[in-house]
C-alpha cells in the first residue's frame, strides 16, 4: 500500500466514521439511530483530537485529503 502523510490509525478512524455514517444513512426514519449517532460523535472527537493535527503546518485542507484517502481505502477493503 502506498505511504501517505497520515498515520494509519487516523486513516482507520476516518474509514470507521465513513462506514458508520453510511450505515446511519441506510436506516429508515423510524429506526432507532441513537447508537450510530453516538458512535459518530465519538469517532469525530477522536479524529479531531488526534496528535497528528497538533503538529505544525496542519491545514483544513489536510482534513479533506484525509476523507478522500479514507474513502479510497474503504472502497479497496470493501472490494
Secondary structure by P-SEA (a helix, b strand, c coil): cccccccaaaaaaaaaaaaaaaaaaacccccccaaaaaaaaaaaaaaaaccccccccccaaaaaaaaaaaaaaaaaaac
